[in-house]
Amino acid sequence: MFFSWMLSSVVAVMNRYLWHRFVRDTRLGPKASKIIGRVLLALTLSIPATFLYWRLISRSATPGLTVISFGWLGASFYLVAIFLGWDLLRSVRWFVARRKATRASATEPVAPLPSEAGAEETGARETRRVFVARTVAGGALLAAGGISTFGVRSALWEITTPEIAVRLSRLPRQLDGFSIALLTDVHVGALLDGRYLRHLTEQTNRLRPDLIAIGGDLVDGRVDQIGAQVAELRRLRAPYGVHFVTGNHEYYSDAAQWTEFLERMGVRVLTNERLSIGDLGRKGASFDLAGVPDCRAAHIGEVGPDIRLATAGRDADRELVVLAHQPVQIEPIAAVGAGLQLSGHTHGGQLYPFGSITRLAQPYLSGLHRHGSTDTQIYVSRGTGFWGPPMRVMAPAEVALLRLHAG
């Protein structure tokens, strides 16, 4: 619950700031001020109310409350950003004007205006200031509303399917063109349910991948709460199966139960394990697929990631592809000579430009990269679902199809 109260405190500060911009600066009447104040208070309280509802009642039947609370969270981020930008611009203009006035007064002292003229000018300045404040408030509402509408559409209705070519030096030529569909960060739970997952599985199957990898953060809820929704994964089809590694959110929802549940559905959960992929009509050609748990696991007493255990006794001449939820896990994976790491976790930033904050904790935000001077490449998915605000801005949801090529 600490996180919910911390988030609520942040929202309270933002809403107080918005109250000043929408009410105090615009000089609205007492009735409008009271209405806006109550609305902002209700929106602030909706955050802890949502978390309490999730914890005590249900994790899969809160769309109305969640859309309101987390939808406003996303919209308020953009409102605050717009107003802060305006405040910064005003501060710069005030500083420049003050410098000019100081220089002018030092060379040419100006006689004070008569009191009546001064009062008139003060009134005119106040009228102009209120007009500007109301214009900026209206513009901020329109801009944030447009961004939020675009973001909701991008999050709920548009799943991109980028195809990425990856060259791996140790991949057998018989496996040239082998395809892996990567799904990460679906976050089935409070807003995304079985209907969304059914649409996702159908879209994934249409890609006709050779193998399907699920890179963690599949769920936000326990098996007894949303297991029936997640069962839609049974629809996934690939000749070399469906493979899964845990993300940090699985450990908030009893990862052991989810591991057992997914295994019963035919999804192979890789916990510091390695498999040979291939040998099905490909003249015996194969490569190694390994998977490690999320690094969050070790912090709460669960089995943590151990890539050396997963690759113990492995033939170094074989190609190695590793599933690991967080990009930050790249260092030990590169150290064992993996050709490719598949990750998620970052959501590609989800809400531009807030991805810059994610970059403080992760070496890569999205896309395909070569890690430093090593031969290890990493592909970071922007994720398929979302967490928090039900919107994506300049970070569209994706099911990536990675096509592996020899050489």
Backbone hydrogen bonds in HBPLUS format (Angstrom, degrees):
<---DONOR---> <-ACCEPTOR-->    atom                        ^
c    i                          cat <-CA-CA->   ^        H-A-AA   ^      H-
h    n   atom  resd res      DA  || num        DHA   H-A  angle D-A-AA Bond
n    s   type  num  typ     dist DA aas  dist angle  dist       angle   num
A0005-TRP N   A0001-MET O   3.07 MM   4  6.42 159.8  2.11 158.0 162.8     1
A0006-MET N   A0002-PHE O   2.89 MM   4  6.11 156.2  1.95 152.4 159.8     2
A0007-LEU N   A0003-PHE O   2.83 MM   4  6.03 163.2  1.85 153.4 157.7     3
A0008-SER N   A0004-SER O   2.86 MM   4  6.02 153.2  1.94 140.5 148.7     4
A0009-SER N   A0005-TRP O   2.91 MM   4  6.09 147.1  2.02 141.1 149.4     5
A0010-VAL N   A0006-MET O   3.07 MM   4  6.42 154.4  2.14 147.1 153.4     6
A0011-VAL N   A0007-LEU O   2.94 MM   4  6.23 162.5  1.98 152.3 157.1     7
A0012-ALA N   A0008-SER O   2.83 MM   4  6.03 151.8  1.90 144.2 152.5     8
A0013-VAL N   A0009-SER O   3.03 MM   4  6.31 156.4  2.09 147.7 152.8     9
A0014-MET N   A0010-VAL O   2.97 MM   4  6.27 163.7  1.99 152.1 156.7    10
A0015-ASN N   A0011-VAL O   2.78 MM   4  5.97 163.2  1.81 154.4 159.1    11
A0016-ARG N   A0012-ALA O   2.94 MM   4  6.09 149.2  2.04 142.5 150.8    12
A0017-TYR N   A0013-VAL O   3.03 MM   4  6.28 157.1  2.08 147.8 153.9    13
A0018-LEU N   A0014-MET O   2.87 MM   4  6.20 153.3  1.95 148.1 156.1    14
A0019-TRP N   A0015-ASN O   2.85 MM   4  6.06 147.1  1.95 142.3 151.1    15
A0020-HIS N   A0016-ARG O   3.16 MM   4  6.51 155.0  2.23 146.5 151.6    16
A0021-ARG N   A0017-TYR O   3.15 MM   4  6.50 154.3  2.22 144.4 151.4    17
A0022-PHE N   A0018-LEU O   2.79 MM   4  5.95 159.4  1.83 156.0 161.2    18
A0023-VAL N   A0019-TRP O   2.77 MM   4  5.47 150.9  1.85 146.0 153.3    19
A0025-ASP N   A0020-HIS O   2.88 MM   5  6.14 164.2  1.90 173.2 175.3    20
A0028-LEU N   A0023-VAL O   3.38 MM   5  5.47 161.2  2.42 143.5 148.5    21
A0027-ARG N   A0024-ARG O   3.31 MM   3  5.29 154.2  2.38  99.4 107.0    22
A0033-SER N   A0029-GLY O   2.95 MM   4  6.12 157.6  2.01 153.8 161.2    23
A0034-LYS N   A0030-PRO O   2.95 MM   4  6.07 154.8  2.02 142.8 148.6    24
A0035-ILE N   A0031-LYS O   3.09 MM   4  6.35 159.8  2.13 148.6 153.8    25
A0036-ILE N   A0032-ALA O   2.97 MM   4  6.13 174.4  1.97 155.5 157.0    26
A0037-GLY N   A0033-SER O   2.93 MM   4  5.98 158.0  1.98 144.5 151.5    27
A0038-ARG N   A0034-LYS O   3.00 MM   4  6.17 158.0  2.05 146.9 152.1    28
A0039-VAL N   A0035-ILE O   2.96 MM   4  6.21 159.1  2.01 151.9 158.0    29
A0040-LEU N   A0036-ILE O   2.96 MM   4  6.14 166.4  1.97 153.6 156.9    30
A0041-LEU N   A0037-GLY O   2.98 MM   4  6.15 151.1  2.07 142.6 150.9    31
A0042-ALA N   A0038-ARG O   2.89 MM   4  6.11 159.6  1.93 148.6 153.8    32
A0043-LEU N   A0039-VAL O   2.95 MM   4  6.21 156.1  2.01 150.0 156.7    33
A0044-THR N   A0040-LEU O   2.97 MM   4  6.16 147.5  2.08 140.5 149.2    34
A0045-LEU N   A0041-LEU O   2.98 MM   4  6.28 161.8  2.01 153.0 157.0    35
A0046-SER N   A0042-ALA O   2.95 MM   4  6.09 129.0  2.21 138.8 152.6    36
A0047-ILE N   A0044-THR O   3.41 MM   3  6.05 155.4  2.48 111.9 116.9    37
A0049-ALA N   A0045-LEU O   3.15 MM   4  6.26 156.0  2.21 148.6 155.9    38
A0050-THR N   A0046-SER O   2.91 MM   4  5.93 149.0  2.01 138.6 145.4    39
A0051-PHE N   A0047-ILE O   3.19 MM   4  6.54 163.7  2.22 154.4 157.8    40
A0052-LEU N   A0048-PRO O   2.90 MM   4  6.08 158.5  1.95 149.3 155.2    41
A0053-TYR N   A0049-ALA O   2.94 MM   4  6.11 155.5  2.00 145.1 151.9    42
A0054-TRP N   A0050-THR O   2.93 MM   4  6.20 162.0  1.96 153.0 157.6    43
A0055-ARG N   A0051-PHE O   2.97 MM   4  6.13 158.4  2.01 146.7 152.5    44
A0056-LEU N   A0052-LEU O   2.88 MM   4  5.93 162.7  1.91 153.7 157.6    45
A0057-ILE N   A0053-TYR O   2.86 MM   4  5.27 155.2  1.92 141.2 147.6    46
A0058-SER N   A0053-TYR O   3.09 MM   5  6.31 146.6  2.21 142.6 151.4    47
A0066-THR N   A0062-THR O   2.95 MM   4  5.85 162.4  1.98 157.8 163.6    48
A0067-VAL N   A0063-PRO O   2.84 MM   4  5.77 160.9  1.88 147.6 152.9    49
A0068-ILE N   A0064-GLY O   3.16 MM   4  6.33 163.4  2.18 148.5 152.8    50
A0069-SER N   A0065-LEU O   3.00 MM   4  6.17 177.3  2.00 154.6 155.5    51
A0070-PHE N   A0066-THR O   2.87 MM   4  5.68 155.6  1.93 147.5 154.3    52
A0071-GLY N   A0067-VAL O   2.79 MM   4  5.06 132.7  2.02 121.3 135.1    53
A0072-TRP N   A0068-ILE O   3.04 MM   4  5.95 156.7  2.10 136.1 142.2    54
A0073-LEU N   A0069-SER O   3.08 MM   4  6.28 143.4  2.22 132.9 143.5    55
A0074-GLY N   A0070-PHE O   3.17 MM   4  6.41 157.6  2.22 143.3 145.8    56
A0075-ALA N   A0071-GLY O   3.07 MM   4  6.36 168.2  2.09 150.3 153.7    57
A0076-SER N   A0072-TRP O   2.71 MM   4  5.75 162.2  1.74 154.8 159.6    58
A0077-PHE N   A0073-LEU O   3.14 MM   4  6.31 145.2  2.27 139.5 147.9    59
A0078-TYR N   A0074-GLY O   3.44 MM   4  6.83 156.1  2.50 147.1 151.3    60
A0079-LEU N   A0075-ALA O   2.98 MM   4  6.32 153.8  2.05 147.8 156.1    61
A0080-VAL N   A0076-SER O   2.85 MM   4  5.94 170.4  1.86 152.8 155.2    62
A0081-ALA N   A0077-PHE O   2.96 MM   4  6.15 157.6  2.01 143.9 150.8    63
A0082-ILE N   A0078-TYR O   2.93 MM   4  6.08 158.0  1.98 146.4 151.7    64
A0083-PHE N   A0079-LEU O   2.96 MM   4  6.22 168.0  1.98 155.2 158.2    65
A0084-LEU N   A0080-VAL O   2.81 MM   4  5.94 158.3  1.86 152.1 158.7    66
A0085-GLY N   A0081-ALA O   2.97 MM   4  6.13 152.3  2.05 141.4 148.8    67
A0086-TRP N   A0082-ILE O   3.00 MM   4  6.34 152.5  2.08 145.7 153.2    68
A0087-ASP N   A0083-PHE O   2.78 MM   4  6.07 156.2  1.84 150.3 157.3    69
A0088-LEU N   A0084-LEU O   2.86 MM   4  6.07 154.2  1.92 147.3 154.0    70
A0089-LEU N   A0085-GLY O   3.02 MM   4  6.27 156.7  2.07 144.6 150.7    71
A0090-ARG N   A0086-TRP O   2.89 MM   4  6.17 159.2  1.93 151.3 157.0    72
A0091-SER N   A0087-ASP O   2.91 MM   4  6.10 153.6  1.98 145.2 152.6    73
A0092-VAL N   A0088-LEU O   3.00 MM   4  6.26 155.7  2.06 149.3 155.2    74
A0093-ARG N   A0089-LEU O   2.98 MM   4  6.25 165.1  2.00 151.9 155.9    75
A0094-TRP N   A0090-ARG O   2.81 MM   4  6.01 158.7  1.86 149.5 155.8    76
A0095-PHE N   A0091-SER O   2.95 MM   4  6.10 158.2  1.99 145.2 151.0    77
A0096-VAL N   A0092-VAL O   2.95 MM   4  6.19 164.5  1.97 154.1 157.9    78
A0097-ALA N   A0093-ARG O   2.89 MM   4  6.04 165.9  1.91 151.3 155.5    79
A0098-ARG N   A0094-TRP O   2.89 MM   4  6.01 154.1  1.96 146.0 153.4    80
A0099-ARG N   A0095-PHE O   2.98 MM   4  6.20 154.8  2.04 147.1 153.7    81
A0100-LYS N   A0096-VAL O   3.02 MM   4  6.31 160.2  2.06 151.0 156.0    82
A0101-ALA N   A0097-ALA O   2.89 MM   4  6.11 158.8  1.94 147.5 153.7    83
A0102-THR N   A0098-ARG O   2.90 MM   4  6.04 154.2  1.97 146.4 153.2    84
A0103-ARG N   A0099-ARG O   3.03 MM   4  6.27 159.8  2.08 148.5 153.4    85
A0104-ALA N   A0100-LYS O   2.91 MM   4  6.11 158.4  1.96 149.4 155.8    86
A0105-SER N   A0101-ALA O   2.92 MM   4  6.05 162.7  1.95 148.9 153.3    87
A0106-ALA N   A0102-THR O   3.16 MM   4  6.27 138.2  2.34 137.2 147.5    88
A0107-THR N   A0104-ALA O   3.18 MM   3  5.43 137.5  2.37 101.4 112.3    89
A0108-GLU N   A0104-ALA O   2.77 MM   4  5.77 170.1  1.78 164.8 168.3    90
A0118-GLY N   A0114-PRO O   2.90 MM   4  6.12 157.6  1.95 156.1 163.6    91
A0119-ALA N   A0115-SER O   2.99 MM   4  6.18 152.2  2.07 145.3 151.6    92
A0120-GLU N   A0116-GLU O   3.06 MM   4  6.35 155.8  2.12 146.6 153.2    93
A0121-GLU N   A0117-ALA O   2.96 MM   4  6.22 159.4  2.00 150.4 155.8    94
A0122-THR N   A0118-GLY O   2.92 MM   4  6.10 153.0  1.99 144.4 152.3    95
A0123-GLY N   A0119-ALA O   2.95 MM   4  6.19 157.7  2.00 148.1 153.4    96
A0124-ALA N   A0120-GLU O   2.96 MM   4  6.23 156.0  2.02 147.5 154.2    97
A0125-ARG N   A0121-GLU O   2.88 MM   4  6.10 156.0  1.93 147.5 154.0    98
A0126-GLU N   A0122-THR O   2.99 MM   4  6.25 153.8  2.06 145.8 152.9    99
A0127-THR N   A0123-GLY O   2.95 MM   4  6.20 159.6  1.99 149.2 154.5   100
A0128-ARG N   A0124-ALA O   2.93 MM   4  6.13 159.6  1.97 148.0 153.7   101
A0129-ARG N   A0125-ARG O   2.84 MM   4  6.02 153.2  1.91 145.0 152.9   102
A0130-VAL N   A0126-GLU O   2.96 MM   4  6.20 161.9  2.00 152.5 156.0   103
A0131-PHE N   A0127-THR O   3.03 MM   4  6.21 159.2  2.07 145.3 151.5   104
A0132-VAL N   A0128-ARG O   2.91 MM   4  6.16 161.5  1.94 150.9 155.7   105
A0133-ALA N   A0129-ARG O   2.89 MM   4  6.09 160.3  1.93 148.7 154.5   106
A0134-ARG N   A0130-VAL O   2.91 MM   4  6.13 158.1  1.96 151.8 156.9   107
A0135-THR N   A0131-PHE O   2.93 MM   4  6.13 153.0  2.01 146.1 154.2   108
A0136-VAL N   A0132-VAL O   2.86 MM   4  6.07 162.9  1.88 155.6 159.8   109
A0137-ALA N   A0133-ALA O   2.94 MM   4  6.07 157.9  1.98 143.2 149.8   110
A0138-GLY N   A0134-ARG O   2.96 MM   4  6.10 162.1  1.99 145.0 149.7   111
A0139-GLY N   A0135-THR O   2.90 MM   4  6.10 160.2  1.94 147.3 153.5   112
A0140-ALA N   A0136-VAL O   2.79 MM   4  5.95 154.5  1.86 149.2 156.3   113
A0141-LEU N   A0137-ALA O   3.00 MM   4  6.24 155.6  2.06 146.1 152.3   114
A0142-LEU N   A0138-GLY O   3.04 MM   4  6.31 161.7  2.07 150.0 154.6   115
A0143-ALA N   A0139-GLY O   2.88 MM   4  6.06 164.5  1.91 151.2 155.7   116
A0144-ALA N   A0140-ALA O   2.85 MM   4  5.89 171.3  1.86 152.2 155.2   117
A0145-GLY N   A0141-LEU O   2.87 MM   4  5.82 152.0  1.95 140.7 149.4   118
A0146-GLY N   A0142-LEU O   2.94 MM   4  6.08 155.7  2.00 144.7 150.9   119
A0147-ILE N   A0143-ALA O   2.94 MM   4  6.19 165.3  1.96 153.2 157.1   120
A0148-SER N   A0144-ALA O   2.90 MM   4  5.97 160.4  1.94 145.1 151.0   121
A0149-THR N   A0145-GLY O   2.94 MM   4  6.07 157.8  1.99 145.8 151.7   122
A0150-PHE N   A0146-GLY O   3.03 MM   4  6.19 166.5  2.04 150.6 154.2   123
A0151-GLY N   A0147-ILE O   2.84 MM   4  6.02 153.3  1.91 145.0 153.4   124
A0152-VAL N   A0148-SER O   2.87 MM   4  6.11 156.0  1.93 152.5 157.2   125
A0153-ARG N   A0149-THR O   3.12 MM   4  6.33 166.8  2.14 150.3 153.8   126
A0154-SER N   A0150-PHE O   2.98 MM   4  6.19 158.9  2.03 148.7 154.8   127
A0155-ALA N   A0151-GLY O   2.98 MM   4  6.15 146.3  2.10 142.7 151.5   128
A0392-ARG N   A0151-GLY O   2.82 MM 241  4.44 153.5  1.88 109.2 112.7   129
A0156-LEU N   A0152-VAL O   2.95 MM   4  6.05 161.2  1.99 157.2 161.0   130
A0157-TRP N   A0153-ARG O   3.01 MM   4  5.53 158.7  2.06 144.1 149.0   131
A0160-THR N   A0397-ALA O   2.85 MM 237  6.05 160.7  1.88 145.8 141.7   132
A0399-VAL N   A0160-THR O   2.89 MM 239  6.37 147.0  2.00 157.5 167.3   133
A0401-LEU N   A0162-PRO O   2.90 MM 239  6.23 170.4  1.91 165.1 167.9   134
A0164-ILE N   A0401-LEU O   2.89 MM 237  6.21 157.1  1.94 146.8 153.9   135
A0403-ARG N   A0164-ILE O   2.80 MM 239  6.01 161.3  1.84 153.0 159.6   136
A0166-VAL N   A0403-ARG O   2.98 MM 237  6.09 164.5  2.00 149.9 150.4   137
A0405-HIS N   A0166-VAL O   2.81 MM 239  5.97 153.4  1.88 157.7 156.0   138
A0168-LEU N   A0405-HIS O   2.88 MM 237  6.13 164.2  1.90 173.4 176.0   139
A0171-LEU N   A0168-LEU O   3.31 MM   3  5.53 164.9  2.33 109.2 113.6   140
A0407-GLY N   A0168-LEU O   3.11 MM 239  5.58 128.4  2.39 134.7 128.0   141
A0175-LEU N   A0172-PRO O   2.90 MM   3  5.48 152.2  1.98 113.7 122.4   142
A0176-ASP N   A0173-ARG O   3.10 MM   3  5.09 166.3  2.12 107.8 110.2   143
A0178-PHE N   A0175-LEU O   2.91 MM   3  5.46 148.3  2.02 149.0 145.6   144
A0177-GLY N   A0404-LEU O   2.64 MM 227  5.25 155.0  1.70 161.1 170.1   145
A0404-LEU N   A0178-PHE O   2.72 MM 226  5.25 164.5  1.75 168.1 163.7   146
A0210-ASP N   A0179-SER O   3.04 MM  31  5.17 134.8  2.26 117.3 130.1   147
A0211-LEU N   A0179-SER O   3.12 MM  32  6.50 139.0  2.30 149.4 160.8   148
A0180-ILE N   A0402-LEU O   2.83 MM 222  5.11 154.4  1.90 141.8 150.5   149
A0402-LEU N   A0180-ILE O   2.80 MM 222  5.11 163.2  1.83 156.8 152.0   150
A0181-ALA N   A0211-LEU O   2.90 MM  30  6.38 159.1  1.95 160.2 163.4   151
A0213-ALA N   A0181-ALA O   2.82 MM  32  6.08 171.1  1.83 165.5 167.6   152
A0182-LEU N   A0400-ALA O   2.79 MM 218  5.23 164.5  1.82 156.8 162.3   153
A0183-LEU N   A0213-ALA O   2.87 MM  30  6.23 167.4  1.89 165.7 169.9   154
A0215-GLY N   A0183-LEU O   2.73 MM  32  6.16 153.9  1.80 153.4 161.7   155
A0384-THR N   A0184-THR O   2.79 MM 200  5.80 153.7  1.86 163.7 163.3   156
A0185-ASP N   A0216-GLY O   2.94 MM  31  6.05 153.2  2.02 163.4 166.9   157
A0385-GLY N   A0185-ASP O   2.90 MM 200  5.73 144.8  2.02 126.5 130.4   158
A0187-HIS N   A0217-ASP O   3.08 MM  30  5.84 154.3  2.15 142.4 148.6   159
A0188-VAL N   A0218-LEU O   2.87 MM  30  6.19 167.9  1.88 144.6 140.6   160
A0220-ASP N   A0188-VAL O   2.79 MM  32  5.82 139.4  1.96 171.2 157.9   161
A0189-GLY N   A0192-LEU O   2.82 MM   3  5.59 155.3  1.88 147.6 155.9   162
A0197-LEU N   A0193-ASP O   3.10 MM   4  6.41 160.6  2.14 150.2 156.3   163
A0198-ARG N   A0194-GLY O   2.80 MM   4  5.96 146.3  1.92 145.3 153.9   164
A0199-HIS N   A0195-ARG O   3.10 MM   4  6.35 160.0  2.15 145.2 149.9   165
A0200-LEU N   A0196-TYR O   2.89 MM   4  6.15 153.3  1.96 147.0 155.3   166
A0201-THR N   A0197-LEU O   2.88 MM   4  6.10 157.8  1.93 147.1 152.1   167
A0202-GLU N   A0198-ARG O   3.02 MM   4  6.23 158.8  2.07 148.4 154.1   168
A0203-GLN N   A0199-HIS O   3.01 MM   4  6.22 158.3  2.06 146.9 152.8   169
A0204-THR N   A0200-LEU O   2.91 MM   4  6.11 154.2  1.97 147.8 155.4   170
A0205-ASN N   A0201-THR O   2.87 MM   4  6.04 163.7  1.90 150.1 154.3   171
A0206-ARG N   A0202-GLU O   3.10 MM   4  6.28 144.3  2.23 141.1 150.1   172
A0207-LEU N   A0204-THR O   3.03 MM   3  5.43 147.8  2.13 108.2 117.6   173
A0208-ARG N   A0205-ASN O   3.00 MM   3  5.37 157.3  2.05 110.7 118.0   174
A0240-TYR N   A0210-ASP O   2.84 MM  30  5.81 156.1  1.89 169.3 177.4   175
A0212-ILE N   A0241-GLY O   3.05 MM  29  6.33 170.7  2.06 161.7 162.3   176
A0243-HIS N   A0212-ILE O   2.87 MM  31  6.27 158.6  1.91 155.3 161.6   177
A0214-ILE N   A0243-HIS O   2.73 MM  29  6.08 158.9  1.77 160.6 168.2   178
A0245-VAL N   A0214-ILE O   3.17 MM  31  6.65 147.5  2.28 166.0 175.4   179
A0225-GLN N   A0222-ARG O   3.08 MM   3  5.23 139.0  2.25 100.1 112.0   180
A0226-ILE N   A0222-ARG O   3.05 MM   4  6.33 165.8  2.07 163.8 165.5   181
A0227-GLY N   A0223-VAL O   2.75 MM   4  4.45 136.1  1.94 139.0 138.0   182
A0229-GLN N   A0226-ILE O   3.02 MM   3  5.27 128.7  2.29 103.6 117.0   183
A0230-VAL N   A0226-ILE O   3.10 MM   4  6.45 161.5  2.14 156.9 161.8   184
A0231-ALA N   A0227-GLY O   3.00 MM   4  6.15 132.9  2.23 145.1 157.4   185
A0232-GLU N   A0229-GLN O   3.29 MM   3  6.18 170.0  2.30 119.3 121.9   186
A0233-LEU N   A0230-VAL O   2.96 MM   3  6.01 172.2  1.97 132.3 133.9   187
A0234-ARG N   A0231-ALA O   3.06 MM   3  5.93 172.2  2.06 123.9 126.5   188
A0235-ARG N   A0232-GLU O   3.04 MM   3  5.90 169.0  2.05 123.5 126.9   189
A0236-LEU N   A0233-LEU O   3.00 MM   3  5.59 165.1  2.02 119.3 123.7   190
A0241-GLY N   A0238-ALA O   3.02 MM   3  5.10 166.8  2.04 113.8 115.5   191
A0268-ARG N   A0242-VAL O   2.90 MM  26  6.20 158.4  1.94 165.2 157.9   192
A0244-PHE N   A0268-ARG O   2.83 MM  24  6.05 150.2  1.91 156.3 155.9   193
A0270-LEU N   A0244-PHE O   2.88 MM  26  6.10 165.2  1.90 171.5 174.1   194
A0250-GLU N   A0247-GLY O   3.29 MM   3  5.66 141.1  2.45 106.0 115.5   195
A0251-TYR N   A0248-ASN O   3.14 MM   3  5.58 139.3  2.31 106.9 117.0   196
A0252-TYR N   A0249-HIS O   3.08 MM   3  5.17 155.5  2.15 102.3 110.0   197
A0253-SER N   A0250-GLU O   3.10 MM   3  5.21 155.4  2.16 102.3 109.7   198
A0258-TRP N   A0254-ASP O   3.27 MM   4  6.66 157.5  2.33 148.1 154.8   199
A0259-THR N   A0255-ALA O   2.85 MM   4  6.07 151.7  1.93 151.2 158.9   200
A0260-GLU N   A0256-ALA O   3.16 MM   4  6.41 162.2  2.19 147.2 150.8   201
A0261-PHE N   A0257-GLN O   2.92 MM   4  6.10 159.3  1.96 147.6 154.0   202
A0262-LEU N   A0258-TRP O   2.88 MM   4  5.98 168.5  1.90 152.5 154.9   203
A0263-GLU N   A0259-THR O   3.05 MM   4  6.16 156.8  2.11 145.0 151.6   204
A0264-ARG N   A0260-GLU O   3.10 MM   4  6.33 150.2  2.19 144.3 151.6   205
A0265-MET N   A0261-PHE O   3.26 MM   4  6.61 133.6  2.49 137.6 149.7   206
A0265-MET N   A0262-LEU O   3.04 MM   3  5.06 131.0  2.29  95.6 109.2   207
A0267-VAL N   A0262-LEU O   2.97 MM   5  5.27 159.0  2.02 153.6 146.8   208
A0266-GLY N   A0263-GLU O   3.06 MM   3  5.15 160.4  2.10 105.3 110.7   209
A0272-ASN N   A0291-GLY O   2.88 MM  19  5.62 123.9  2.21 130.9 147.6   210
A0273-GLU N   A0291-GLY O   3.26 MM  18  5.75 144.1  2.40 151.2 157.8   211
A0291-GLY N   A0273-GLU O   3.02 MM  18  5.75 150.1  2.11 155.7 162.4   212
A0275-LEU N   A0289-LEU O   2.72 MM  14  5.18 158.5  1.76 148.8 156.1   213
A0289-LEU N   A0275-LEU O   2.85 MM  14  5.18 163.8  1.88 149.9 155.0   214
A0277-ILE N   A0287-PHE O   2.82 MM  10  5.41 177.1  1.82 170.6 171.5   215
A0287-PHE N   A0277-ILE O   2.96 MM  10  5.41 146.0  2.07 141.3 151.1   216
A0279-ASP N   A0285-ALA O   3.00 MM   6  5.54 148.2  2.10 157.9 154.8   217
A0285-ALA N   A0282-ARG O   3.14 MM   3  5.64 167.8  2.16 117.9 121.1   218
A0288-ASP N   A0319-GLU O   2.80 MM  31  5.98 168.8  1.81 164.3 162.0   219
A0321-VAL N   A0288-ASP O   2.88 MM  33  6.22 162.7  1.91 156.6 161.3   220
A0290-ALA N   A0321-VAL O   2.86 MM  31  6.28 162.3  1.89 158.5 164.6   221
A0323-LEU N   A0290-ALA O   2.81 MM  33  6.26 158.2  1.85 149.5 155.4   222
A0292-VAL N   A0323-LEU O   3.13 MM  31  6.51 158.0  2.18 170.3 174.6   223
A0297-ALA N   A0294-ASP O   3.08 MM   3  5.83 155.7  2.14 120.1 125.4   224
A0299-HIS N   A0296-ARG O   3.06 MM   3  5.43 134.7  2.27 107.4 119.6   225
A0300-ILE N   A0297-ALA O   3.17 MM   3  5.63 154.4  2.23 110.8 118.1   226
A0302-GLU N   A0297-ALA O   2.94 MM   5  4.87 150.1  2.03 153.8 144.3   227
A0310-ALA N   A0306-ASP O   3.12 MM   4  6.45 158.6  2.17 148.0 154.3   228
A0311-THR N   A0307-ILE O   3.00 MM   4  6.14 134.3  2.21 138.6 149.4   229
A0312-ALA N   A0309-LEU O   3.38 MM   3  5.19 168.5  2.40 101.3 104.6   230
A0314-ARG N   A0311-THR O   3.13 MM   3  5.42 150.8  2.22 139.0 134.9   231
A0318-ARG N   A0315-ASP O   3.07 MM   3  5.73 167.6  2.08 120.8 124.7   232
A0339-GLY N   A0320-LEU O   2.88 MM  19  5.44 145.5  1.99 139.7 150.7   233
A0340-LEU N   A0320-LEU O   3.34 MM  20  6.76 150.2  2.43 154.6 157.3   234
A0322-VAL N   A0340-LEU O   2.87 MM  18  6.30 161.2  1.90 157.9 164.1   235
A0342-LEU N   A0322-VAL O   2.85 MM  20  6.23 159.3  1.89 165.0 169.8   236
A0324-ALA N   A0342-LEU O   3.12 MM  18  6.22 172.2  2.12 161.7 162.2   237
A0344-GLY N   A0325-HIS O   2.89 MM  19  5.49 176.3  1.90 145.9 146.7   238
A0329-GLN N   A0326-GLN O   3.07 MM   3  5.76 167.0  2.09 119.9 123.9   239
A0330-ILE N   A0327-PRO O   3.02 MM   3  5.74 148.1  2.13 129.7 130.9   240
A0334-ALA N   A0330-ILE O   2.76 MM   4  5.88 157.1  1.81 161.6 167.0   241
A0335-ALA N   A0331-GLU O   3.01 MM   4  6.20 146.8  2.12 145.1 155.1   242
A0338-ALA N   A0333-ILE O   3.41 MM   5  6.05 163.2  2.44 153.7 154.0   243
A0337-GLY N   A0334-ALA O   3.01 MM   3  5.19 159.3  2.05 108.7 114.2   244
A0377-GLN N   A0339-GLY O   3.04 MM  38  6.03 163.9  2.06 124.3 129.1   245
A0341-GLN N   A0377-GLN O   2.83 MM  36  6.32 143.7  1.96 142.7 154.5   246
A0379-TYR N   A0341-GLN O   2.87 MM  38  6.29 162.4  1.90 170.0 174.0   247
A0343-SER N   A0379-TYR O   2.98 MM  36  6.27 164.8  2.01 166.9 167.7   248
A0381-SER N   A0343-SER O   2.95 MM  38  6.25 172.8  1.96 143.3 141.9   249
A0346-THR N   A0344-GLY O   2.86 MM   2  5.74 141.6  2.01  94.7  90.5   250
A0349-GLY N   A0346-THR O   3.04 MM   3  5.88 171.2  2.05 122.4 125.3   251
A0350-GLN N   A0347-HIS O   3.04 MM   3  5.16 133.7  2.26 122.2 118.2   252
A0351-LEU N   A0349-GLY O   2.61 MM   2  5.59 142.9  1.74 112.7  99.3   253
A0393-VAL N   A0350-GLN O   2.70 MM  43  6.05 162.0  1.74 159.7 166.3   254
A0354-PHE N   A0351-LEU O   2.70 MM   3  5.63 139.6  1.86 142.8 147.7   255
A0352-TYR N   A0393-VAL O   3.11 MM  41  5.50 150.1  2.20 129.5 138.6   256
A0356-SER N   A0353-PRO O   3.23 MM   3  6.28 174.7  2.23 127.7 128.8   257
A0357-ILE N   A0354-PHE O   3.03 MM   3  5.60 149.5  2.13 111.9 119.7   258
A0358-THR N   A0355-GLY O   3.03 MM   3  5.01 113.5  2.49  94.5 110.3   259
A0359-ARG N   A0355-GLY O   3.03 MM   4  6.39 147.9  2.14 149.0 157.9   260
A0360-LEU N   A0357-ILE O   3.05 MM   3  5.41 151.4  2.13 106.7 115.4   261
A0361-ALA N   A0358-THR O   2.95 MM   3  5.57 152.1  2.03 116.8 124.4   262
A0362-GLN N   A0358-THR O   3.06 MM   4  6.22 138.2  2.25 146.8 159.0   263
A0367-GLY N   A0380-VAL O   2.90 MM  13  5.17 140.1  2.06 152.8 142.6   264
A0380-VAL N   A0367-GLY O   2.97 MM  13  5.17 161.5  2.00 133.1 136.9   265
A0369-HIS N   A0378-ILE O   2.86 MM   9  5.34 151.0  1.95 147.8 157.6   266
A0378-ILE N   A0369-HIS O   2.77 MM   9  5.34 155.8  1.82 153.3 160.3   267
A0371-HIS N   A0376-THR O   2.88 MM   5  5.77 172.9  1.89 168.0 170.3   268
A0374-THR N   A0371-HIS O   3.05 MM   3  5.83 154.2  2.12 147.6 150.3   269
A0398-GLU N   A0383-GLY O   2.88 MM  15  5.87 156.5  1.94 136.7 144.6   270
A0391-MET N   A0389-PRO O   2.69 MM   2  5.46 141.3  1.84 105.7  94.0   271
